[in-house]
C-alpha cells in the first residue's frame, strides 16, 4: 500500500447546508435564489435535511456567522455543509464592497470548524477563483475542509445557478458528489476545468509531492538537517534542555526517516487521531 492509497479515502456526511451570501447593493442574489428555489424545498422531501440562508455584508459578520456554525457543530449534532456566494479573485473572497478576505484567512476559519467536525466539513465556493482556497492548506496544520467544490477561474452568475442546482439535486437526493460534478461538466458548455471537486487528501498529496521527492535526495536531506539545526539552535529553551549533539541527532533522525514523518503528517492533516 502506498502512502497515498486512494482506498484510504473516507466519505463525509452532512445534514445542514448553510448558504452564506455576501450581499452587494444592486446585485443579483444568486444565493437566495438557490436557497428559495432549490434547497428549502428538499426539507419537505428529506426529514434528515435542513438548510438556511445567511446574507452578510462585512468581514465581521462573516466571522461571527462562522463562529456560530462552529458552535452549532460542536453542540447540536449538526454536520455542516457551507455554500458561499460571493465575488472572488486570486487573492481572496470579497466580503463587502471593496473589501477582500484572503483565501488563507478564510481557510483558517474553516479549519476551526473542520477540527470540530473531525475532518467532515464540505465547502462549496460559488465565486470566481474559488479553488484558490487551497492556498490556505498547510502541511503542518489540520485540513481546512474535508472537500471543496469550486470554480478554478472566472464564472458567470448564470453558470453558478445552473451548476449548483445540479450539484445539490444530486448530493442531497443521492449523495454522489462525483456524479454531480460529471453532470455539471456535461450540462454546462464550458471547459471541464471550470468547476472541480478537490478532496483534502488530494490537497495534501499536491502540496507535499515536491517535498516528498526532495526528501529522498541525500544532498537535500543534509541541507535540511543544517537548516533545521541552525533554527533550533536559536531556540533558548531547546538549548537549555539539550546538548548540541542531542539536537543534531534528533533532527537527523526526523529527516532520515521522512517516510514515517510524512505518514504522521498526513494522519495529523486528515485528523485520524480525532476519529
Secondary structure as GFF3:
##gff-version 3
##sequence-region A 1 275
A	DSSP	three_ten_helix	6	8	.	.	.	ID=ss1
A	DSSP	beta_strand	16	22	.	.	.	ID=ss2
A	DSSP	alpha_helix	30	34	.	.	.	ID=ss3
A	DSSP	pi_helix	35	39	.	.	.	ID=ss4
A	DSSP	alpha_helix	40	45	.	.	.	ID=ss5
A	DSSP	beta_strand	50	56	.	.	.	ID=ss6
A	DSSP	alpha_helix	59	75	.	.	.	ID=ss7
A	DSSP	beta_strand	80	85	.	.	.	ID=ss8
A	DSSP	beta_strand	92	96	.	.	.	ID=ss9
A	DSSP	beta_strand	99	102	.	.	.	ID=ss10
A	DSSP	alpha_helix	103	116	.	.	.	ID=ss11
A	DSSP	beta_strand	122	126	.	.	.	ID=ss12
A	DSSP	three_ten_helix	130	136	.	.	.	ID=ss13
A	DSSP	beta_strand	147	151	.	.	.	ID=ss14
A	DSSP	alpha_helix	157	173	.	.	.	ID=ss15
A	DSSP	alpha_helix	177	187	.	.	.	ID=ss16
A	DSSP	beta_strand	195	199	.	.	.	ID=ss17
A	DSSP	alpha_helix	200	215	.	.	.	ID=ss18
A	DSSP	alpha_helix	218	233	.	.	.	ID=ss19
A	DSSP	alpha_helix	236	241	.	.	.	ID=ss20
A	DSSP	alpha_helix	244	256	.	.	.	ID=ss21
A	DSSP	alpha_helix	258	269	.	.	.	ID=ss22
A	DSSP	three_ten_helix	272	274	.	.	.	ID=ss23
###
